[in-house]
């Protein structure tokens, strides 16, 4: 297994270089740059624009450099100094902005992933073992509802219900008095009081999808000869199902790690804006709109890293979980 992991890590190096180049070029494709957007905003507000100052800013930001030189300055800073560049809009180092958001982003992502697994696993097993029962039809209906309702609509609904009937304001991850406060038991309890809506909203669609996938996969396994033979030899039904078919049907849960990590950063941006969550998604959207290339490029590169790491972890877990899969 060690050789397999080392080989995959070596393959990740050129892949990351290619992803970083593509990401940087895509960010540069729209006409203009951050300075052009800034000047347009200043002109709309009626502010005077000094051409000499504009030229000085353009030289300072390096916008007159060719794209390959801009890319080299950015990627060499990351490789040799751990410097992700400087955010033009925020006037701060990109690394500081990323690490400020990644803590809450990863906490919310892990909580949502655990929620998805905790809910979809027992429901999927029940639906497969009790096909066409009232419970199966009920969970199927709820699953289709979860897939059909947009996350931001569900977020608005839960926020209204929480405020109307429970008197709780759930915007953000903390109450105003705890935002800048040091960590304590009270702050952690306040976090739990706010994070539950975000976890339910973000995890609903994934839960509904995995329930359907697990039900279909487990249904196929339950009809195979080895399960029928185990039951015929007197093995209790729950043991015959849990020991082998469920283990094989869990493959979609493990393989989901490869896409769920970057998806929870970029795919729930609208939900994060609605719930006022201090996560990476809204910051990435703002960087793309303002053409803050170093900030946007660093976030896209980070999502690429998470994708590759998630795929590596899922492949290793799949090989450990399913005896039919071997390291090559």
C-alpha positions as CSV (number, residue, x, y, z in Angstrom):
1,X,0.0,0.0,0.0
2,X,2.9,2.4,0.8
3,X,4.2,2.1,-2.8
4,X,0.7,2.8,-4.1
5,X,0.4,6.0,-2.0
6,X,3.9,7.2,-3.0
7,X,3.1,6.6,-6.7
8,X,-0.2,8.5,-6.3
9,X,1.5,11.4,-4.6
10,X,4.1,11.6,-7.4
11,X,1.3,11.7,-10.0
12,X,-0.4,14.5,-8.0
13,X,2.6,16.9,-8.6
14,X,2.2,17.4,-12.4
15,X,-1.6,17.3,-12.0
16,X,-1.5,20.2,-9.6
17,X,0.8,22.2,-11.9
18,X,-1.6,21.6,-14.8
19,X,-4.6,22.6,-12.6
20,X,-2.9,25.7,-11.4
21,X,-2.1,26.9,-14.9
22,X,-5.6,26.2,-16.2
23,X,-7.1,28.0,-13.2
24,X,-4.9,31.0,-13.6
25,X,-5.6,31.3,-17.4
26,X,-9.4,31.0,-16.8
27,X,-9.3,33.8,-14.3
28,X,-7.4,35.9,-16.8
29,X,-9.9,35.2,-19.7
30,X,-12.5,37.9,-18.8
31,X,-11.6,41.3,-20.3
32,X,-9.9,43.7,-18.0
33,X,-8.5,43.1,-14.5
34,X,-9.0,44.1,-10.9
35,X,-7.9,47.6,-11.6
36,X,-10.3,48.0,-14.5
37,X,-13.2,46.9,-12.2
38,X,-12.0,49.3,-9.5
39,X,-11.8,52.2,-11.9
40,X,-15.3,51.5,-13.3
41,X,-16.7,51.5,-9.7
42,X,-14.9,54.8,-9.0
43,X,-16.3,56.3,-12.2
44,X,-19.8,55.2,-11.4
45,X,-19.6,56.9,-8.0
46,X,-18.3,60.1,-9.5
47,X,-14.8,60.0,-8.1
48,X,-11.9,61.7,-9.9
49,X,-9.4,59.4,-11.5
50,X,-5.7,60.5,-11.7
51,X,-4.1,58.8,-14.8
52,X,-0.7,58.9,-13.2
53,X,-1.9,57.1,-10.1
54,X,-3.6,54.5,-12.3
55,X,-0.4,53.9,-14.2
56,X,1.5,53.6,-10.9
57,X,-1.0,51.1,-9.6
58,X,-0.9,49.0,-12.8
59,X,2.9,48.8,-12.5
60,X,2.7,48.0,-8.8
61,X,0.2,45.2,-9.3
62,X,2.1,43.8,-12.3
63,X,-0.8,43.9,-14.7
64,X,1.4,45.0,-17.5
65,X,3.5,41.8,-17.2
66,X,2.8,39.0,-19.6
67,X,0.5,36.3,-18.2
68,X,3.3,33.7,-18.0
69,X,5.4,36.1,-15.8
70,X,2.4,36.8,-13.6
71,X,1.8,33.1,-13.2
72,X,5.4,32.4,-12.4
73,X,5.5,35.1,-9.7
74,X,2.4,33.5,-8.1
75,X,3.3,29.8,-8.3
76,X,7.0,30.4,-7.3
77,X,5.9,32.3,-4.3
78,X,3.7,29.4,-3.2
79,X,6.4,26.8,-3.8
80,X,9.4,28.6,-2.4
81,X,8.0,30.9,0.3
82,X,4.5,29.7,1.0
83,X,3.3,33.1,-0.2
84,X,-0.1,32.9,-2.0
85,X,0.2,36.5,-3.1
86,X,-1.6,39.7,-2.1
87,X,-5.4,40.3,-2.3
88,X,-6.0,43.5,-4.2
89,X,-9.5,44.0,-2.9
90,X,-8.9,43.1,0.7
91,X,-5.4,44.6,0.8
92,X,-4.2,41.7,2.8
93,X,-2.1,38.5,2.2
94,X,-4.1,35.8,0.5
95,X,-2.9,33.2,3.0
96,X,-4.4,35.1,5.9
97,X,-7.8,35.3,4.2
98,X,-7.8,31.6,3.3
99,X,-6.9,30.3,6.7
100,X,-9.5,32.6,8.3
101,X,-12.2,30.9,6.3
102,X,-10.9,27.3,6.1
103,X,-11.4,26.5,9.8
104,X,-15.2,27.2,9.7
105,X,-15.4,25.7,6.2
106,X,-13.8,22.4,7.2
107,X,-15.8,22.2,10.5
108,X,-19.0,22.7,8.6
109,X,-18.0,20.3,5.8
110,X,-17.1,17.5,8.3
111,X,-20.3,18.0,10.3
112,X,-22.4,17.9,7.1
113,X,-20.6,14.8,5.9
114,X,-21.3,13.0,9.2
115,X,-24.9,14.1,9.0
116,X,-25.2,12.7,5.5
117,X,-23.7,9.3,6.5
118,X,-25.6,9.1,9.8
119,X,-29.0,9.7,8.2
120,X,-28.6,8.0,4.8
121,X,-27.0,4.7,6.0
122,X,-29.8,3.4,8.2
123,X,-32.5,4.7,5.9
124,X,-30.9,3.1,2.9
125,X,-30.5,-0.2,4.6
126,X,-34.1,-0.2,5.8
127,X,-35.5,0.8,2.4
128,X,-33.5,-2.1,0.7
129,X,-34.6,-4.7,3.3
130,X,-38.2,-3.5,3.3
131,X,-38.8,-2.7,-0.3
132,X,-42.2,-1.5,-1.3
133,X,-43.3,-1.1,2.4
134,X,-45.0,2.0,3.7
135,X,-41.7,3.1,5.3
136,X,-39.9,2.6,2.0
137,X,-42.4,4.7,0.1
138,X,-42.3,7.4,2.7
139,X,-38.5,7.7,2.7
140,X,-38.5,7.6,-1.1
141,X,-41.0,10.5,-1.2
142,X,-38.9,12.5,1.3
143,X,-35.8,11.7,-0.8
144,X,-37.3,13.1,-3.9
145,X,-38.4,16.2,-2.0
146,X,-34.8,16.6,-0.7
147,X,-33.5,16.5,-4.2
148,X,-36.1,18.8,-5.7
149,X,-36.0,21.7,-3.2
150,X,-33.1,24.1,-3.7
151,X,-30.8,24.5,-0.7
152,X,-31.3,28.2,-0.4
153,X,-35.1,27.8,-0.3
154,X,-34.8,25.3,2.5
155,X,-32.4,27.6,4.3
156,X,-34.9,30.5,4.2
157,X,-37.7,28.2,5.3
158,X,-35.8,26.9,8.3
159,X,-34.6,30.4,9.3
160,X,-38.1,31.6,9.3
161,X,-39.4,28.7,11.3
162,X,-36.6,29.1,13.8
163,X,-37.2,32.8,14.3
164,X,-41.0,32.6,14.2
165,X,-41.6,29.7,16.5
166,X,-38.4,29.4,18.6
167,X,-37.3,33.0,18.7
168,X,-33.8,32.1,17.6
169,X,-31.8,34.1,15.1
170,X,-29.6,31.6,13.2
171,X,-27.7,33.7,10.7
172,X,-24.0,33.1,10.8
173,X,-22.3,30.5,13.0
174,X,-22.2,32.6,16.2
175,X,-24.3,35.2,18.0
176,X,-22.8,38.8,17.8
177,X,-21.4,38.6,21.3
178,X,-19.4,35.4,20.5
179,X,-18.0,36.3,17.1
180,X,-14.7,37.8,18.4
181,X,-14.8,36.0,21.8
182,X,-12.2,33.4,22.7
183,X,-13.3,29.8,22.7
184,X,-15.3,28.6,25.7
185,X,-18.0,26.2,26.6
186,X,-20.6,28.9,26.1
187,X,-19.2,29.8,22.6
188,X,-19.3,26.1,21.6
189,X,-22.9,25.8,22.8
190,X,-23.7,28.9,20.8
191,X,-22.1,27.3,17.7
192,X,-24.2,24.2,18.1
193,X,-27.3,26.4,18.2
194,X,-26.4,28.0,14.9
195,X,-24.7,25.3,12.9
196,X,-27.6,22.8,12.8
197,X,-29.6,24.6,10.1
198,X,-26.5,24.9,7.9
199,X,-25.7,21.2,8.4
200,X,-29.3,20.1,7.5
201,X,-29.5,22.4,4.5
202,X,-26.2,21.4,3.1
203,X,-26.6,17.7,3.8
204,X,-30.2,17.3,2.6
205,X,-29.5,16.8,-1.1
206,X,-26.5,14.6,-0.5
207,X,-28.5,12.5,2.0
208,X,-31.3,12.0,-0.5
209,X,-29.0,11.0,-3.3
210,X,-27.0,8.5,-1.1
211,X,-30.2,6.9,0.2
212,X,-31.3,6.1,-3.4
213,X,-27.8,4.8,-4.3
214,X,-27.4,2.7,-1.2
215,X,-30.9,1.2,-1.7
216,X,-30.2,0.3,-5.3
217,X,-26.8,-1.2,-4.6
218,X,-28.0,-3.2,-1.5
219,X,-31.0,-4.5,-3.3
220,X,-28.8,-6.0,-6.0
221,X,-26.5,-7.6,-3.3
222,X,-29.4,-9.1,-1.3
223,X,-30.5,-11.2,-4.3
224,X,-27.0,-12.8,-4.9
225,X,-26.4,-16.4,-4.0
226,X,-24.0,-15.9,-1.2
227,X,-26.7,-14.0,0.8
228,X,-29.3,-16.6,0.1
229,X,-26.9,-19.3,1.1
230,X,-26.0,-17.5,4.4
231,X,-29.7,-17.2,5.3
232,X,-30.3,-20.9,4.3
233,X,-27.6,-22.0,6.8
234,X,-29.4,-20.3,9.6
235,X,-27.5,-17.0,9.8
236,X,-29.9,-14.3,11.2
237,X,-31.1,-11.9,8.5
238,X,-29.6,-8.8,10.1
239,X,-26.1,-10.5,10.4
240,X,-26.3,-11.8,6.8
241,X,-27.1,-8.3,5.6
242,X,-24.7,-6.3,7.7
243,X,-21.7,-8.5,7.5
244,X,-21.3,-8.7,3.7
245,X,-23.9,-6.9,1.4
246,X,-23.8,-3.7,3.4
247,X,-20.0,-3.7,3.4
248,X,-20.0,-3.9,-0.4
249,X,-22.9,-1.4,-0.9
250,X,-20.9,1.2,1.2
251,X,-18.6,1.9,-1.7
252,X,-20.6,5.0,-2.8
253,X,-20.3,6.4,0.7
254,X,-16.5,6.1,0.6
255,X,-16.0,7.2,-3.0
256,X,-18.1,10.3,-2.2
257,X,-15.1,11.7,-0.2
258,X,-13.4,12.5,-3.5
259,X,-16.0,15.1,-4.6
260,X,-17.7,16.1,-1.4
261,X,-14.8,18.2,0.0
262,X,-14.5,20.6,-2.9
263,X,-18.2,20.6,-3.4
264,X,-18.9,21.8,0.1
265,X,-16.6,24.8,-0.6
266,X,-17.8,25.8,-4.0
267,X,-21.2,24.1,-4.4
268,X,-23.0,25.7,-1.4
269,X,-22.1,29.3,-2.1
270,X,-25.6,30.6,-2.4
271,X,-26.6,28.8,0.8
272,X,-23.6,30.3,2.6
273,X,-24.6,33.8,1.5
274,X,-28.2,33.2,2.6
275,X,-27.2,31.9,6.0
276,X,-24.3,34.5,6.3
277,X,-21.8,31.8,6.9
278,X,-18.1,32.8,7.1
279,X,-17.0,30.0,4.8
280,X,-14.8,30.0,1.7
281,X,-17.6,29.9,-0.9
282,X,-18.8,33.6,-0.7
283,X,-15.2,34.8,-0.5
284,X,-14.3,32.9,-3.7
285,X,-17.4,34.3,-5.5
286,X,-16.4,37.8,-4.5
287,X,-12.9,37.3,-5.7
288,X,-14.1,36.0,-9.1
289,X,-16.5,39.0,-9.5
290,X,-13.8,41.5,-8.7
291,X,-11.1,39.7,-10.7
292,X,-8.9,39.4,-7.6
293,X,-6.7,36.9,-9.4
294,X,-4.4,35.7,-6.7
295,X,-7.2,35.2,-4.2
296,X,-9.4,33.4,-6.7
297,X,-6.6,31.3,-8.1
298,X,-5.5,30.2,-4.6
299,X,-9.0,29.1,-3.7
300,X,-9.3,27.1,-7.0
301,X,-5.9,25.6,-6.5
302,X,-6.9,24.6,-2.9
303,X,-10.1,22.9,-4.2
304,X,-7.9,21.0,-6.7
305,X,-5.7,19.8,-3.8
306,X,-8.8,18.8,-1.8
307,X,-10.1,16.9,-4.8
308,X,-6.9,14.9,-5.3
309,X,-6.5,14.2,-1.6
310,X,-10.1,13.2,-1.3
311,X,-9.8,10.8,-4.3
312,X,-6.6,9.3,-2.8
313,X,-8.3,8.8,0.6
314,X,-11.4,7.3,-1.0
315,X,-9.3,4.9,-3.1
316,X,-7.4,3.7,-0.1
317,X,-10.6,3.2,2.0
318,X,-12.3,1.4,-0.9
319,X,-9.4,-1.1,-1.2
320,X,-9.6,-1.7,2.6
321,X,-13.4,-2.0,2.6
322,X,-13.9,-4.1,-0.5
323,X,-11.8,-7.3,-0.9
324,X,-12.4,-7.2,-4.6
325,X,-10.3,-4.1,-5.0
326,X,-6.5,-4.3,-4.9
327,X,-3.8,-1.7,-4.9
328,X,-2.0,-1.4,-8.2
